[in-house]
Amino acid sequence: MRSWFPNLGSYSGFSNRLNQLSEAFRSLTSSLFEDFLPEDCHINQSLLDSMPIIACSGKRFGKVAKDLTDKGYCSKKSLCYFGVKLHALAFRRDKTIPFPEEIQITRASVNDLTVFKEA
């Protein structure tokens, strides 16, 4: 199908452009979280959780995003993996899911509690 899209850029070029937009995405999500904050949020009570984003099993050595990924362990799934971790800090709400306050992606080996101590 390359003949259908002769001027299509390379995948590495696309990745580079996407990485340059990371701060724009951070500003956009921060603005959305502030503008659409529900009234039933307990602003003085936050919940913290994380989930693994697995690039490959822990038996292999990752070849994707080597500067961002590393080896980690997910105790909930009893699983060693190579990848990143998505951390979410959210405001507690009564009888419904929490509303996100901040979301971060870190290396898989980073502990949940150390992520938001900087903030």
PyMOL commands that place a pseudoatom at each C-alpha (Angstrom):
pseudoatom trace, name=CA, resn=MET, resi=1, chain=A, elem=C, hetatm=0, pos=[0.000, 0.000, 0.000]
pseudoatom trace, name=CA, resn=ARG, resi=2, chain=A, elem=C, hetatm=0, pos=[3.035, 2.261, -0.030]
pseudoatom trace, name=CA, resn=SER, resi=3, chain=A, elem=C, hetatm=0, pos=[2.091, 3.211, -3.609]
pseudoatom trace, name=CA, resn=TRP, resi=4, chain=A, elem=C, hetatm=0, pos=[-1.211, 4.655, -2.341]
pseudoatom trace, name=CA, resn=PHE, resi=5, chain=A, elem=C, hetatm=0, pos=[0.629, 7.040, 0.013]
pseudoatom trace, name=CA, resn=PRO, resi=6, chain=A, elem=C, hetatm=0, pos=[3.876, 8.038, -1.704]
pseudoatom trace, name=CA, resn=ASN, resi=7, chain=A, elem=C, hetatm=0, pos=[4.433, 11.121, 0.508]
pseudoatom trace, name=CA, resn=LEU, resi=8, chain=A, elem=C, hetatm=0, pos=[3.835, 9.350, 3.807]
pseudoatom trace, name=CA, resn=GLY, resi=9, chain=A, elem=C, hetatm=0, pos=[6.561, 10.081, 6.330]
pseudoatom trace, name=CA, resn=SER, resi=10, chain=A, elem=C, hetatm=0, pos=[8.542, 7.508, 8.248]
pseudoatom trace, name=CA, resn=TYR, resi=11, chain=A, elem=C, hetatm=0, pos=[7.471, 5.961, 11.535]
pseudoatom trace, name=CA, resn=SER, resi=12, chain=A, elem=C, hetatm=0, pos=[10.500, 7.395, 13.344]
pseudoatom trace, name=CA, resn=GLY, resi=13, chain=A, elem=C, hetatm=0, pos=[9.602, 10.883, 12.069]
pseudoatom trace, name=CA, resn=PHE, resi=14, chain=A, elem=C, hetatm=0, pos=[6.044, 10.414, 13.345]
pseudoatom trace, name=CA, resn=SER, resi=15, chain=A, elem=C, hetatm=0, pos=[7.364, 9.277, 16.746]
pseudoatom trace, name=CA, resn=ASN, resi=16, chain=A, elem=C, hetatm=0, pos=[9.655, 12.298, 16.993]
pseudoatom trace, name=CA, resn=ARG, resi=17, chain=A, elem=C, hetatm=0, pos=[6.826, 14.713, 16.214]
pseudoatom trace, name=CA, resn=LEU, resi=18, chain=A, elem=C, hetatm=0, pos=[4.565, 12.977, 18.727]
pseudoatom trace, name=CA, resn=ASN, resi=19, chain=A, elem=C, hetatm=0, pos=[7.249, 13.212, 21.430]
pseudoatom trace, name=CA, resn=GLN, resi=20, chain=A, elem=C, hetatm=0, pos=[7.574, 16.948, 20.803]
pseudoatom trace, name=CA, resn=LEU, resi=21, chain=A, elem=C, hetatm=0, pos=[3.851, 17.306, 21.593]
pseudoatom trace, name=CA, resn=SER, resi=22, chain=A, elem=C, hetatm=0, pos=[4.122, 15.746, 25.073]
pseudoatom trace, name=CA, resn=GLU, resi=23, chain=A, elem=C, hetatm=0, pos=[4.020, 19.104, 26.900]
pseudoatom trace, name=CA, resn=ALA, resi=24, chain=A, elem=C, hetatm=0, pos=[0.988, 20.167, 24.853]
pseudoatom trace, name=CA, resn=PHE, resi=25, chain=A, elem=C, hetatm=0, pos=[-0.855, 16.997, 25.915]
pseudoatom trace, name=CA, resn=ARG, resi=26, chain=A, elem=C, hetatm=0, pos=[0.117, 17.649, 29.543]
pseudoatom trace, name=CA, resn=SER, resi=27, chain=A, elem=C, hetatm=0, pos=[-1.291, 21.198, 29.394]
pseudoatom trace, name=CA, resn=LEU, resi=28, chain=A, elem=C, hetatm=0, pos=[-4.451, 20.022, 27.640]
pseudoatom trace, name=CA, resn=THR, resi=29, chain=A, elem=C, hetatm=0, pos=[-5.247, 17.297, 30.175]
pseudoatom trace, name=CA, resn=SER, resi=30, chain=A, elem=C, hetatm=0, pos=[-4.473, 19.594, 33.097]
pseudoatom trace, name=CA, resn=SER, resi=31, chain=A, elem=C, hetatm=0, pos=[-6.864, 22.197, 31.698]
pseudoatom trace, name=CA, resn=LEU, resi=32, chain=A, elem=C, hetatm=0, pos=[-9.587, 19.597, 31.076]
pseudoatom trace, name=CA, resn=PHE, resi=33, chain=A, elem=C, hetatm=0, pos=[-9.296, 18.241, 34.620]
pseudoatom trace, name=CA, resn=GLU, resi=34, chain=A, elem=C, hetatm=0, pos=[-9.687, 21.739, 36.069]
pseudoatom trace, name=CA, resn=ASP, resi=35, chain=A, elem=C, hetatm=0, pos=[-12.537, 22.871, 33.775]
pseudoatom trace, name=CA, resn=PHE, resi=36, chain=A, elem=C, hetatm=0, pos=[-14.731, 19.780, 34.210]
pseudoatom trace, name=CA, resn=LEU, resi=37, chain=A, elem=C, hetatm=0, pos=[-14.286, 19.141, 37.932]
pseudoatom trace, name=CA, resn=PRO, resi=38, chain=A, elem=C, hetatm=0, pos=[-17.596, 17.700, 39.236]
pseudoatom trace, name=CA, resn=GLU, resi=39, chain=A, elem=C, hetatm=0, pos=[-19.213, 19.329, 42.260]
pseudoatom trace, name=CA, resn=ASP, resi=40, chain=A, elem=C, hetatm=0, pos=[-19.337, 16.086, 44.258]
pseudoatom trace, name=CA, resn=CYS, resi=41, chain=A, elem=C, hetatm=0, pos=[-15.526, 15.705, 44.440]
pseudoatom trace, name=CA, resn=HIS, resi=42, chain=A, elem=C, hetatm=0, pos=[-13.921, 15.645, 47.862]
pseudoatom trace, name=CA, resn=ILE, resi=43, chain=A, elem=C, hetatm=0, pos=[-11.046, 17.979, 47.015]
pseudoatom trace, name=CA, resn=ASN, resi=44, chain=A, elem=C, hetatm=0, pos=[-9.258, 17.306, 50.305]
pseudoatom trace, name=CA, resn=GLN, resi=45, chain=A, elem=C, hetatm=0, pos=[-9.247, 13.497, 49.743]
pseudoatom trace, name=CA, resn=SER, resi=46, chain=A, elem=C, hetatm=0, pos=[-7.206, 11.930, 46.952]
pseudoatom trace, name=CA, resn=LEU, resi=47, chain=A, elem=C, hetatm=0, pos=[-6.751, 8.311, 45.891]
pseudoatom trace, name=CA, resn=LEU, resi=48, chain=A, elem=C, hetatm=0, pos=[-3.600, 6.911, 44.274]
pseudoatom trace, name=CA, resn=ASP, resi=49, chain=A, elem=C, hetatm=0, pos=[-3.335, 3.846, 42.042]
pseudoatom trace, name=CA, resn=SER, resi=50, chain=A, elem=C, hetatm=0, pos=[-1.205, 2.549, 39.210]
pseudoatom trace, name=CA, resn=MET, resi=51, chain=A, elem=C, hetatm=0, pos=[-1.300, -0.053, 36.470]
pseudoatom trace, name=CA, resn=PRO, resi=52, chain=A, elem=C, hetatm=0, pos=[1.407, -1.638, 34.347]
pseudoatom trace, name=CA, resn=ILE, resi=53, chain=A, elem=C, hetatm=0, pos=[1.714, -0.998, 30.629]
pseudoatom trace, name=CA, resn=ILE, resi=54, chain=A, elem=C, hetatm=0, pos=[3.551, -4.097, 29.489]
pseudoatom trace, name=CA, resn=ALA, resi=55, chain=A, elem=C, hetatm=0, pos=[5.897, -3.932, 26.488]
pseudoatom trace, name=CA, resn=CYS, resi=56, chain=A, elem=C, hetatm=0, pos=[7.041, -7.555, 26.917]
pseudoatom trace, name=CA, resn=SER, resi=57, chain=A, elem=C, hetatm=0, pos=[7.253, -10.245, 29.587]
pseudoatom trace, name=CA, resn=GLY, resi=58, chain=A, elem=C, hetatm=0, pos=[9.941, -10.136, 32.236]
pseudoatom trace, name=CA, resn=LYS, resi=59, chain=A, elem=C, hetatm=0, pos=[11.730, -13.088, 30.615]
pseudoatom trace, name=CA, resn=ARG, resi=60, chain=A, elem=C, hetatm=0, pos=[12.688, -10.925, 27.634]
pseudoatom trace, name=CA, resn=PHE, resi=61, chain=A, elem=C, hetatm=0, pos=[14.681, -7.731, 27.349]
pseudoatom trace, name=CA, resn=GLY, resi=62, chain=A, elem=C, hetatm=0, pos=[12.643, -4.866, 25.913]
pseudoatom trace, name=CA, resn=LYS, resi=63, chain=A, elem=C, hetatm=0, pos=[13.555, -3.397, 22.547]
pseudoatom trace, name=CA, resn=VAL, resi=64, chain=A, elem=C, hetatm=0, pos=[10.905, -0.641, 22.456]
pseudoatom trace, name=CA, resn=ALA, resi=65, chain=A, elem=C, hetatm=0, pos=[11.428, 2.823, 24.013]
pseudoatom trace, name=CA, resn=LYS, resi=66, chain=A, elem=C, hetatm=0, pos=[14.618, 1.786, 25.805]
pseudoatom trace, name=CA, resn=ASP, resi=67, chain=A, elem=C, hetatm=0, pos=[15.062, 5.267, 27.309]
pseudoatom trace, name=CA, resn=LEU, resi=68, chain=A, elem=C, hetatm=0, pos=[11.633, 5.105, 29.027]
pseudoatom trace, name=CA, resn=THR, resi=69, chain=A, elem=C, hetatm=0, pos=[10.980, 1.441, 29.806]
pseudoatom trace, name=CA, resn=ASP, resi=70, chain=A, elem=C, hetatm=0, pos=[12.612, -0.840, 32.351]
pseudoatom trace, name=CA, resn=LYS, resi=71, chain=A, elem=C, hetatm=0, pos=[11.869, -3.972, 34.345]
pseudoatom trace, name=CA, resn=GLY, resi=72, chain=A, elem=C, hetatm=0, pos=[9.188, -3.868, 37.020]
pseudoatom trace, name=CA, resn=TYR, resi=73, chain=A, elem=C, hetatm=0, pos=[7.014, -6.099, 39.158]
pseudoatom trace, name=CA, resn=CYS, resi=74, chain=A, elem=C, hetatm=0, pos=[3.219, -5.940, 39.474]
pseudoatom trace, name=CA, resn=SER, resi=75, chain=A, elem=C, hetatm=0, pos=[2.233, -7.439, 42.842]
pseudoatom trace, name=CA, resn=LYS, resi=76, chain=A, elem=C, hetatm=0, pos=[-1.487, -7.460, 41.967]
pseudoatom trace, name=CA, resn=LYS, resi=77, chain=A, elem=C, hetatm=0, pos=[-0.823, -9.787, 39.034]
pseudoatom trace, name=CA, resn=SER, resi=78, chain=A, elem=C, hetatm=0, pos=[2.320, -11.483, 40.453]
pseudoatom trace, name=CA, resn=LEU, resi=79, chain=A, elem=C, hetatm=0, pos=[4.050, -10.597, 37.213]
pseudoatom trace, name=CA, resn=CYS, resi=80, chain=A, elem=C, hetatm=0, pos=[7.515, -9.406, 36.226]
pseudoatom trace, name=CA, resn=TYR, resi=81, chain=A, elem=C, hetatm=0, pos=[7.343, -7.287, 33.099]
pseudoatom trace, name=CA, resn=PHE, resi=82, chain=A, elem=C, hetatm=0, pos=[9.300, -4.861, 30.949]
pseudoatom trace, name=CA, resn=GLY, resi=83, chain=A, elem=C, hetatm=0, pos=[7.496, -1.587, 30.244]
pseudoatom trace, name=CA, resn=VAL, resi=84, chain=A, elem=C, hetatm=0, pos=[6.131, 1.524, 31.958]
pseudoatom trace, name=CA, resn=LYS, resi=85, chain=A, elem=C, hetatm=0, pos=[3.637, 2.279, 34.716]
pseudoatom trace, name=CA, resn=LEU, resi=86, chain=A, elem=C, hetatm=0, pos=[0.602, 4.576, 34.549]
pseudoatom trace, name=CA, resn=HIS, resi=87, chain=A, elem=C, hetatm=0, pos=[-0.010, 6.413, 37.848]
pseudoatom trace, name=CA, resn=ALA, resi=88, chain=A, elem=C, hetatm=0, pos=[-3.289, 8.182, 38.604]
pseudoatom trace, name=CA, resn=LEU, resi=89, chain=A, elem=C, hetatm=0, pos=[-4.045, 10.553, 41.450]
pseudoatom trace, name=CA, resn=ALA, resi=90, chain=A, elem=C, hetatm=0, pos=[-7.781, 11.195, 41.719]
pseudoatom trace, name=CA, resn=PHE, resi=91, chain=A, elem=C, hetatm=0, pos=[-10.310, 13.027, 43.886]
pseudoatom trace, name=CA, resn=ARG, resi=92, chain=A, elem=C, hetatm=0, pos=[-12.647, 10.772, 45.858]
pseudoatom trace, name=CA, resn=ARG, resi=93, chain=A, elem=C, hetatm=0, pos=[-16.338, 10.872, 44.964]
pseudoatom trace, name=CA, resn=ASP, resi=94, chain=A, elem=C, hetatm=0, pos=[-19.288, 9.248, 46.724]
pseudoatom trace, name=CA, resn=LYS, resi=95, chain=A, elem=C, hetatm=0, pos=[-20.715, 6.114, 45.076]
pseudoatom trace, name=CA, resn=THR, resi=96, chain=A, elem=C, hetatm=0, pos=[-18.962, 6.629, 41.737]
pseudoatom trace, name=CA, resn=ILE, resi=97, chain=A, elem=C, hetatm=0, pos=[-15.508, 6.422, 40.210]
pseudoatom trace, name=CA, resn=PRO, resi=98, chain=A, elem=C, hetatm=0, pos=[-12.920, 9.004, 41.297]
pseudoatom trace, name=CA, resn=PHE, resi=99, chain=A, elem=C, hetatm=0, pos=[-12.203, 12.067, 39.149]
pseudoatom trace, name=CA, resn=PRO, resi=100, chain=A, elem=C, hetatm=0, pos=[-8.595, 12.329, 37.873]
pseudoatom trace, name=CA, resn=GLU, resi=101, chain=A, elem=C, hetatm=0, pos=[-6.461, 15.022, 39.407]
pseudoatom trace, name=CA, resn=GLU, resi=102, chain=A, elem=C, hetatm=0, pos=[-3.162, 14.087, 37.771]
pseudoatom trace, name=CA, resn=ILE, resi=103, chain=A, elem=C, hetatm=0, pos=[-1.879, 11.264, 35.543]
pseudoatom trace, name=CA, resn=GLN, resi=104, chain=A, elem=C, hetatm=0, pos=[1.758, 10.345, 34.947]
pseudoatom trace, name=CA, resn=ILE, resi=105, chain=A, elem=C, hetatm=0, pos=[3.677, 7.671, 33.069]
pseudoatom trace, name=CA, resn=THR, resi=106, chain=A, elem=C, hetatm=0, pos=[6.956, 6.513, 34.621]
pseudoatom trace, name=CA, resn=ARG, resi=107, chain=A, elem=C, hetatm=0, pos=[9.430, 3.673, 34.355]
pseudoatom trace, name=CA, resn=ALA, resi=108, chain=A, elem=C, hetatm=0, pos=[8.064, 0.335, 35.565]
pseudoatom trace, name=CA, resn=SER, resi=109, chain=A, elem=C, hetatm=0, pos=[10.405, 0.227, 38.553]
pseudoatom trace, name=CA, resn=VAL, resi=110, chain=A, elem=C, hetatm=0, pos=[9.169, 3.513, 40.086]
pseudoatom trace, name=CA, resn=ASN, resi=111, chain=A, elem=C, hetatm=0, pos=[7.211, 3.151, 43.326]
pseudoatom trace, name=CA, resn=ASP, resi=112, chain=A, elem=C, hetatm=0, pos=[3.692, 4.638, 43.475]
pseudoatom trace, name=CA, resn=LEU, resi=113, chain=A, elem=C, hetatm=0, pos=[4.362, 6.759, 46.551]
pseudoatom trace, name=CA, resn=THR, resi=114, chain=A, elem=C, hetatm=0, pos=[7.497, 8.451, 45.198]
pseudoatom trace, name=CA, resn=VAL, resi=115, chain=A, elem=C, hetatm=0, pos=[5.791, 9.702, 42.015]
pseudoatom trace, name=CA, resn=PHE, resi=116, chain=A, elem=C, hetatm=0, pos=[3.591, 12.348, 43.602]
pseudoatom trace, name=CA, resn=LYS, resi=117, chain=A, elem=C, hetatm=0, pos=[5.859, 13.350, 46.502]
pseudoatom trace, name=CA, resn=GLU, resi=118, chain=A, elem=C, hetatm=0, pos=[7.468, 15.905, 44.156]
pseudoatom trace, name=CA, resn=ALA, resi=119, chain=A, elem=C, hetatm=0, pos=[4.148, 17.638, 43.447]
for i in range(1, 119): cmd.bond("trace and resi %d" % i, "trace and resi %d" % (i + 1))
show_as sticks, trace
zoom trace
